[in-house]
Amino acid sequence: MGVAEERYGDHVVVRRPAERVAELELDRPEAMNAVSTAMAGAIAEACAALGAEPGVSVTVVTSSHPRAFCVGADLKERDRLTDAELARQRPRARAAYTGVLELPMPAIAAVHGYALGGGYELALACDIVVADETAVLGLPEVSVGVIPGGGGTQLLPRRVGAARAAELVFTARRVPAPEALTLGLVDHLAPAGTDREAAFALASRIAANSPVGLRAAKRALRLGHGLDLRAGLDVEDAAWRTVAFSPDRAEGVAAFTQKRSPRWPA
């Protein structure tokens, strides 16, 4: 039997390939996963559904296209929009990137081939980026008269520093996978064709841990970033309190003292 799947619109598929692990697959191969208005809505809808599932500990964002993760916004669609239509489309497009960014559980991007513009911004919205050796990444928006609008100007500096991010955005250059690893644009580099396998291996390792703990840790990491130390420690304390009095904490301590694997509550 195959893995059960749910389809959101025509271009997003959600699967549960392993215990406590979900896959969100970008599935618009005819356009190398260029994000149309309809696809953006489907991404946002799928993320909202996954976020409401306490049984999902990790989400892996993948691509069905053999040569691309995602090439960014659908510029052919954009070219047909009037200024008024583009303004109305903006909140829906933004919701796709916000949906991935605000997933409450750890999120991993499995990247191969092109991850450009909004495509790389979808990866940036994840907590960890696993890329294979074929990956080519970048934020080339200024070369077509716009700027990164899916979080790139804010998320990339948090990854690589302000000056490095400025150079990459201003030059609009495409960065091959080995250099991307060196610069910190990605976190793990896998052999060609194995990004998905490597991402799911990492996801399974993460998913073995406390579901409540994972979500609380992500919340502390995200909300505390950029705050002064005292404020950050207060964020951490609030997150700690959501775990310290939970069934997960009781089970985790019991499993440790009994020298067995934990059986996390559903």
C-alpha positions as CSV (number, residue, x, y, z in Angstrom):
1,M,0.0,0.0,0.0
2,G,1.2,3.5,-0.8
3,V,1.4,6.4,1.6
4,A,-2.0,8.1,2.0
5,E,-2.0,11.7,0.6
6,E,-4.1,14.8,0.8
7,R,-4.2,17.2,-2.1
8,Y,-4.6,20.9,-1.6
9,G,-5.7,22.4,-4.9
10,D,-3.9,21.1,-8.0
11,H,-0.3,21.8,-6.9
12,V,0.3,20.8,-3.2
13,V,0.3,17.3,-1.7
14,V,0.6,16.4,1.9
15,R,1.7,12.9,3.0
16,R,2.6,11.1,6.2
17,P,5.6,9.0,5.2
18,A,6.7,8.1,8.7
19,E,5.5,8.3,12.3
20,R,5.1,11.9,13.3
21,V,6.6,13.2,10.0
22,A,4.6,15.0,7.3
23,E,5.7,15.8,3.8
24,L,4.5,18.9,2.0
25,E,5.3,18.4,-1.6
26,L,5.3,21.3,-4.2
27,D,3.7,19.6,-7.2
28,R,3.5,22.0,-10.2
29,P,6.0,20.3,-12.4
30,E,4.8,21.9,-15.7
31,A,6.1,25.2,-14.3
32,M,9.0,24.0,-12.2
33,N,6.8,24.8,-9.2
34,A,6.5,28.5,-10.0
35,V,4.2,29.8,-7.3
36,S,0.9,31.0,-8.9
37,T,-1.9,32.6,-6.9
38,A,-3.7,29.3,-6.7
39,M,-0.6,27.5,-5.6
40,A,0.1,30.1,-2.9
41,G,-3.4,29.6,-1.5
42,A,-2.9,25.9,-1.4
43,I,0.5,26.2,0.4
44,A,-1.1,28.4,3.0
45,E,-4.1,26.0,3.4
46,A,-1.9,23.0,3.8
47,C,0.3,24.7,6.4
48,A,-2.7,25.7,8.4
49,A,-3.9,22.1,8.4
50,L,-0.5,20.7,9.4
51,G,-0.2,23.3,12.1
52,A,-3.4,22.1,13.7
53,E,-2.2,18.5,13.9
54,P,-0.5,17.8,17.3
55,G,0.6,14.4,16.0
56,V,3.0,16.0,13.4
57,S,6.4,16.6,14.9
58,V,8.3,17.5,11.8
59,T,7.3,18.8,8.3
60,V,9.6,18.2,5.3
61,V,9.0,20.5,2.3
62,T,9.9,18.7,-1.0
63,S,9.4,19.0,-4.7
64,S,8.0,16.7,-7.4
65,H,10.1,18.2,-10.1
66,P,13.4,16.5,-10.9
67,R,15.3,19.7,-11.7
68,A,13.9,22.3,-9.4
69,F,12.7,22.8,-5.9
70,C,10.9,26.0,-6.9
71,V,11.8,28.8,-9.3
72,G,9.9,31.5,-7.4
73,A,6.8,33.5,-8.3
74,D,4.9,32.7,-11.5
75,L,6.1,35.7,-13.5
76,K,4.0,34.8,-16.5
77,E,0.9,35.1,-14.3
78,R,2.2,38.3,-12.8
79,D,2.8,39.8,-16.3
80,R,-1.0,39.5,-17.0
81,L,-2.1,41.2,-13.8
82,T,-3.0,44.9,-13.6
83,D,-1.6,46.9,-10.7
84,A,-4.9,46.6,-8.9
85,E,-5.0,42.9,-9.4
86,L,-1.4,42.6,-8.2
87,A,-2.2,44.5,-5.0
88,R,-5.2,42.2,-4.3
89,Q,-3.0,39.1,-5.0
90,R,-0.2,40.2,-2.6
91,P,-1.9,39.1,0.7
92,R,-2.5,35.6,-0.8
93,A,1.0,35.3,-2.0
94,R,2.4,36.5,1.3
95,A,0.3,33.9,3.2
96,A,2.1,31.1,1.5
97,Y,5.5,32.1,2.9
98,T,4.0,33.1,6.3
99,G,2.3,29.7,6.4
100,V,5.6,27.8,6.1
101,L,7.4,30.2,8.4
102,E,4.8,29.9,11.1
103,L,4.5,26.1,11.1
104,P,4.7,25.3,14.9
105,M,6.8,22.2,14.4
106,P,10.4,22.0,13.0
107,A,10.4,22.3,9.2
108,I,13.0,21.0,6.9
109,A,13.4,22.0,3.2
110,A,14.7,19.3,0.8
111,V,16.2,21.2,-2.0
112,H,17.6,20.1,-5.4
113,G,18.0,22.0,-8.6
114,Y,16.8,25.5,-8.8
115,A,15.6,27.3,-5.6
116,L,15.4,30.9,-6.8
117,G,13.5,33.9,-5.6
118,G,10.3,32.8,-3.8
119,G,11.5,29.3,-4.1
120,Y,14.5,29.9,-2.0
121,E,12.3,32.0,0.3
122,L,10.2,28.9,0.9
123,A,13.3,27.1,2.0
124,L,14.4,30.1,4.1
125,A,11.1,29.9,5.9
126,C,12.1,26.4,7.1
127,D,14.3,25.8,10.2
128,I,16.8,23.6,8.4
129,V,17.8,23.5,4.7
130,V,19.1,20.2,3.2
131,A,20.3,20.6,-0.3
132,D,21.9,18.2,-2.8
133,E,24.9,18.9,-5.0
134,T,22.7,20.0,-7.9
135,A,21.1,22.9,-6.0
136,V,21.4,26.4,-7.2
137,L,20.1,29.1,-4.9
138,G,19.5,32.8,-4.9
139,L,17.3,35.8,-4.6
140,P,17.4,37.4,-8.1
141,E,14.4,39.7,-7.7
142,V,16.2,43.0,-8.3
143,S,17.1,41.7,-11.8
144,V,13.5,41.8,-12.8
145,G,12.6,45.0,-11.1
146,V,11.2,43.9,-7.7
147,I,12.7,42.9,-4.4
148,P,12.4,39.6,-2.4
149,G,8.9,39.7,-1.0
150,G,8.5,36.3,0.7
151,G,10.7,37.1,3.7
152,G,14.1,37.1,1.9
153,T,15.3,40.5,3.0
154,Q,14.6,39.5,6.7
155,L,15.4,35.8,6.8
156,L,18.6,35.8,4.8
157,P,20.5,38.3,7.0
158,R,19.5,36.2,10.0
159,R,21.2,33.3,8.3
160,V,24.3,34.8,6.8
161,G,24.7,38.3,8.3
162,A,23.7,41.7,6.9
163,A,26.6,42.4,4.6
164,R,26.6,38.9,3.0
165,A,22.8,39.1,2.5
166,A,23.1,42.6,0.9
167,E,25.7,41.3,-1.6
168,L,23.6,38.4,-2.6
169,V,20.4,40.4,-3.0
170,F,22.1,43.4,-4.7
171,T,24.0,41.2,-7.3
172,A,21.0,38.8,-7.8
173,R,23.6,36.1,-8.4
174,R,22.9,32.4,-8.3
175,V,24.9,30.4,-5.8
176,P,25.8,26.8,-6.5
177,A,25.4,24.2,-3.7
178,P,29.0,23.9,-2.5
179,E,29.3,27.6,-2.1
180,A,25.8,27.8,-0.6
181,L,27.0,25.5,2.2
182,T,30.1,27.5,2.8
183,L,28.1,30.7,3.0
184,G,25.4,29.2,5.2
185,L,22.6,29.4,2.7
186,V,22.0,25.7,3.4
187,D,22.8,23.6,6.4
188,H,23.5,20.1,4.9
189,L,24.8,19.1,1.5
190,A,23.9,15.6,0.2
191,P,25.0,13.8,-2.9
192,A,23.0,14.5,-6.1
193,G,19.5,13.0,-6.0
194,T,19.5,12.3,-2.2
195,D,18.2,15.5,-0.7
196,R,14.8,14.0,0.1
197,E,16.4,10.9,1.6
198,A,18.8,13.0,3.7
199,A,16.0,15.4,4.8
200,F,13.7,12.5,6.0
201,A,16.6,10.8,7.8
202,L,17.1,14.1,9.7
203,A,13.3,14.4,10.2
204,S,13.1,10.9,11.7
205,R,15.9,11.7,14.2
206,I,14.1,14.9,15.2
207,A,10.7,13.2,15.4
208,A,11.9,10.7,18.0
209,N,11.9,13.6,20.5
210,S,9.1,15.1,22.5
211,P,6.4,16.6,20.3
212,V,5.6,19.2,22.9
213,G,9.2,19.9,23.5
214,L,10.0,20.4,19.8
215,R,7.2,22.9,19.4
216,A,8.2,24.8,22.5
217,A,11.9,24.8,21.5
218,K,11.0,26.2,18.1
219,R,8.8,28.9,19.7
220,A,11.6,29.9,22.0
221,L,14.2,30.0,19.2
222,R,11.9,32.0,16.8
223,L,10.5,34.5,19.3
224,G,13.7,35.0,21.2
225,H,15.8,35.8,18.2
226,G,16.9,39.4,18.1
227,L,15.8,40.2,21.6
228,D,18.1,41.4,24.3
229,L,19.3,38.6,26.6
230,R,16.9,39.3,29.4
231,A,13.9,39.4,27.2
232,G,15.1,36.3,25.4
233,L,15.4,34.4,28.6
234,D,11.8,35.4,29.5
235,V,10.7,33.9,26.2
236,E,12.6,30.8,27.0
237,D,11.1,30.6,30.5
238,A,7.5,30.9,29.1
239,A,8.2,28.1,26.6
240,W,9.8,25.9,29.3
241,R,6.6,26.2,31.4
242,T,4.5,24.8,28.6
243,V,6.6,21.6,28.6
244,A,7.6,21.3,32.3
245,F,4.1,20.4,33.5
246,S,3.1,18.4,30.4
247,P,2.7,14.6,30.1
248,D,5.7,14.6,27.7
249,R,8.0,15.8,30.5
250,A,6.7,13.0,32.8
251,E,7.1,10.4,30.2
252,G,10.5,11.6,29.2
253,V,11.9,11.6,32.7
254,A,10.3,8.1,33.4
255,A,11.8,6.7,30.2
256,F,15.2,8.1,31.1
257,T,15.2,6.6,34.6
258,Q,13.9,3.3,33.4
259,K,16.5,3.2,30.6
260,R,13.9,2.7,27.8
261,S,12.7,4.7,24.7
262,P,10.0,7.2,25.5
263,R,6.4,6.5,24.4
264,W,5.2,10.0,23.8
265,P,1.5,10.7,24.4
266,A,-0.5,11.1,21.3
